[in-house]
Amino acid sequence: MIDLRVGVAAATLAFTAAACGSIDTAGTTSSASGTGGGAGTTSSTSATSGTGGSTPGKAPVNHRASAAPCDSPRQAFDQGEANGKCLKDADCTTGLNGRCVAFLGKPSFCSYDACKADTECGSASVCACRNAPNFSANTCFHGNCQVDADCGSGGYCSPSAVSLDIYCNMGVPQGSYGYFCHTAADECVDDADCPPTPMGQGACFFQPDKAHWGCQELLCVD
């Protein structure tokens, strides 16, 4: 079980570096062209270029009708230790809303907000507010849309895997993380459309190899 957790940690850090920004040895998170997240997500009752046609059928439970700046306060962490980069949140002063955090027994480090709005994240990127897997930091993600209007008339721009628990991300392609347009070829719209699997649970994510949404088996480590 310990080995599996180490594997999850490595996968998580790889995702963070490639999709959410990069965490250096000091734990500083920086904006990068990752894959999706989002302020302004709304709830109701793919990947194309992000500019094309509407998707018939039901509205996704989560989709981004409009963009909104991230203005909610960040929770305290204060998880520092003597052999880490920080002892308390107040030691993290070189970025926005610094927090002293620890991860799977590793030395503590400083984590910072990467953005406050989409405009700080680059083209077709979203500033995900208080992203839980990234220590509740505002995080830049890259996808093919920012809001529903980017997906054509009647289209929907939804988050894919951006709030996935770090213990359930094994086997999820890096290209699945982001905000992506739904398409007429989608095999699912919401997680509820994906039945449990013999090895785990099912979730509806963007599938980069198919260029549309489909069910992904989640293999979680307890």
C-alpha positions in Angstrom: 0.0 0.0 0.0 2.8 2.4 0.8 4.4 1.7 -2.7 1.0 2.5 -4.3 0.8 5.8 -2.4 4.3 6.7 -3.6 3.2 5.9 -7.1 0.2 8.2 -6.7 2.3 10.9 -5.3 4.6 10.7 -8.3 1.7 10.7 -10.7 0.2 13.7 -8.9 3.4 15.7 -9.0 3.8 14.9 -12.7 0.3 16.1 -13.4 0.9 19.2 -11.3 4.1 20.0 -13.3 2.5 19.3 -16.7 -1.1 20.4 -16.2 -1.4 22.7 -13.2 1.8 24.6 -13.3 5.1 23.5 -11.8 6.0 22.8 -8.3 9.7 23.4 -7.6 11.6 22.2 -4.6 10.2 25.1 -2.6 6.7 24.1 -3.6 6.0 27.3 -5.7 3.2 26.8 -8.1 3.5 28.7 -11.3 1.0 29.2 -14.2 1.4 26.9 -17.2 -0.5 25.5 -20.1 -2.1 22.6 -18.3 -5.5 21.3 -19.0 -8.6 22.8 -17.5 -10.2 24.1 -14.2 -12.6 26.8 -13.4 -14.1 29.8 -11.7 -17.7 30.5 -12.5 -18.8 26.9 -12.8 -22.6 26.6 -12.6 -24.9 23.6 -11.9 -28.1 22.8 -13.9 -31.3 20.3 -13.4 -16.2 18.2 -27.0 -13.5 18.2 -27.7 -13.8 20.1 -30.8 -11.8 23.2 -31.5 -13.9 24.9 -28.9 -15.6 27.1 -31.5 -18.0 24.7 -33.1 -21.5 23.4 -33.0 -24.0 22.8 -30.3 -24.4 19.6 -28.4 -28.0 18.2 -28.3 -29.4 16.5 -25.2 -29.3 17.2 -21.5 -27.2 20.0 -20.0 -24.2 18.8 -17.9 -24.6 19.1 -14.2 -21.4 21.2 -14.2 -20.7 23.7 -16.9 -19.2 27.2 -17.0 -21.8 29.7 -18.2 -19.5 32.7 -17.4 -16.1 33.6 -16.1 -15.7 35.2 -12.7 -12.6 36.3 -10.8 -11.4 34.3 -7.9 -12.0 36.4 -4.8 -12.7 33.8 -2.1 -10.2 33.6 0.8 -7.8 30.7 1.0 -8.0 28.4 4.0 -5.1 28.2 6.5 -2.7 25.3 6.4 0.2 25.9 8.8 1.7 22.4 8.2 5.3 23.4 8.5 8.1 21.4 10.1 11.7 21.9 11.1 13.1 20.2 8.0 10.8 21.8 5.6 10.9 25.1 3.6 8.5 26.8 6.0 7.1 26.5 9.5 3.8 28.4 9.1 1.8 30.2 6.4 3.3 33.5 7.4 6.7 32.3 6.2 5.4 32.1 2.6 5.7 35.7 1.3 7.1 35.4 -2.2 3.8 34.8 -4.0 0.0 35.4 -3.7 -1.8 33.9 -0.7 1.1 31.7 0.4 0.4 28.7 2.5 2.8 26.3 4.2 1.7 22.8 3.2 2.9 19.2 3.4 2.3 16.3 1.1 2.5 12.5 1.8 5.2 12.9 4.4 7.4 15.1 2.3 9.1 18.2 3.8 6.7 21.2 4.0 6.9 23.8 1.3 5.1 27.1 0.2 2.2 26.9 -2.1 0.8 30.1 -3.9 -2.1 31.1 -6.0 -1.2 31.1 -9.7 -3.9 33.5 -10.8 -7.0 35.5 -9.9 -8.6 35.5 -13.3 -8.5 33.7 -16.7 -6.6 36.6 -18.3 -3.6 35.7 -16.1 -3.5 32.1 -17.4 -3.0 32.5 -21.2 -5.1 31.6 -24.2 -7.9 29.1 -23.8 -7.0 28.7 -20.1 -9.1 28.9 -17.0 -8.2 30.1 -13.5 -9.6 27.4 -11.3 -10.6 28.9 -8.0 -9.6 27.2 -4.8 -8.6 23.9 -6.5 -8.8 21.3 -3.8 -6.2 18.8 -5.2 -3.7 21.7 -5.5 -4.0 22.7 -1.8 -6.9 25.0 -2.5 -4.7 27.3 -4.6 -6.1 29.2 -7.6 -4.7 27.2 -10.4 -4.3 27.7 -14.2 -5.5 25.0 -16.5 -5.5 24.7 -20.3 -8.4 23.2 -22.3 -10.3 24.1 -25.4 -12.9 26.5 -23.8 -13.3 29.0 -21.0 -17.1 29.4 -21.0 -20.1 27.8 -22.7 -20.2 30.4 -25.4 -16.9 29.1 -26.7 -18.6 25.9 -27.6 -21.1 27.4 -30.1 -24.8 28.1 -29.7 -26.3 25.8 -27.0 -22.9 24.3 -26.2 -21.4 23.6 -22.8 -17.9 24.0 -21.5 -17.4 21.6 -18.5 -14.6 20.7 -16.1 -12.9 17.4 -16.7 -11.0 15.7 -13.8 -9.9 19.0 -12.3 -11.3 18.2 -8.9 -10.2 14.5 -9.0 -8.9 13.2 -5.7 -5.1 12.6 -5.8 -5.7 9.0 -4.7 -7.9 8.3 -7.7 -5.8 9.7 -10.6 -3.8 6.7 -11.6 -4.3 5.9 -15.3 -6.1 9.2 -16.1 -4.4 10.8 -19.2 -2.9 14.2 -18.6 -5.0 15.5 -21.5 -8.2 14.7 -19.6 -7.6 17.5 -17.1 -9.3 20.7 -18.1 -12.3 22.5 -19.4 -13.6 21.1 -22.6 -16.6 21.5 -25.0 -19.1 18.7 -25.1 -19.7 17.3 -28.5 -22.4 15.3 -30.3 -20.1 12.3 -30.2 -19.9 12.2 -26.4 -20.4 8.8 -24.7 -21.4 10.4 -21.5 -22.3 13.8 -20.1 -22.1 13.4 -16.3 -20.4 10.9 -13.9 -23.9 9.4 -13.3 -23.8 8.2 -16.9 -20.8 5.9 -16.1 -21.6 2.7 -14.2 -19.2 1.2 -11.6 -16.5 -1.1 -13.0 -15.2 -4.4 -11.5 -12.0 -2.7 -10.5 -13.3 0.7 -9.5 -15.8 3.5 -10.2 -16.6 5.2 -13.4 -16.4 8.9 -14.2 -17.1 11.0 -17.2 -14.0 12.8 -18.5 -12.7 14.3 -21.7 -10.9 11.6 -23.6 -8.0 13.2 -25.6 -7.5 10.1 -27.8 -11.1 10.2 -28.9 -11.5 14.0 -28.9 -14.8 13.7 -27.0 -16.1 12.8 -23.5 -16.3 9.2 -22.4 -16.3 7.1 -19.3 -13.0 6.6 -17.4 -12.4 3.9 -14.8 -11.0 5.3 -11.6 -8.6 3.2 -9.7 -8.4 4.6 -6.2 -5.9 3.9 -3.4 -7.4 3.8 0.1 
